[in-house]
Amino acid sequence: MNLYLRYFDKETLVGNVDEALDFLHSIPEIELTPELEADIRDYVASDVFYPKRYKVRPRIYFIIIKTAAATMLDFKQKKALRTNLPTASGVPDRRDVNISAVTRLTEEHPGWYEGALDFKRVVMIPSTGKHEYRDTHFVAQCKANSGMDCYNRIVEHLKERVDNRSQFPSAKGKNFHFKYLGMWK
C-alpha cells in the first residue's frame, strides 16, 4: 500500500509512513507536532481507505490517500482502483457490499418475486381539504425477470392507483427490498 500526499501543487507518492513524514517535514508551512505524526501513523496503520485531510491553518489542508498504485502515473490514471478487496479484518469494504447489491438487483432470474417499497404517498385530509405526504409501506408479489423488473412493475402499478405527486424511492436505495420466491409455472 502506497501513500499519495498533496499540499497545493506539491505532491508525492511514497511507500511508507516515514517517507510521508519526510515529505511533510520538507514543507515549511506545515508544522508537524508529535500528535499529528501519531495521528498520521494511526491512519496509515488502520483499515480505513477513504482520503484523510489535515488542517494546516483555517481553510488550508493537506491530504493523504492510500492507494495500490505503484507509480504517480498509475495513480493519476486511476489504474490501481481497489475492487472487492477485503479489509485487513477480512470483512469486505462497505462500497463492495453496495456494488454487489446493485449487481443482485439487475441479475436476470425469471420467477416470482416479493418486493417491499416504502414511499411518500400524497393523501387528502378530508377535514381541511389539503394534501399531505404520508409514509406508506407496500408489499407485493409479482412475476418478474429481475429485482429491477420487480421494482418497475410495483411502481407502475402504484402510479396508476395513487396521486401523481407521490414520491417513489430509487430501486438502489434502502427503501426497496426484494426476494426471489421461485420459478413460475
Disulfide bonds with the S-S distance in Angstrom:
none
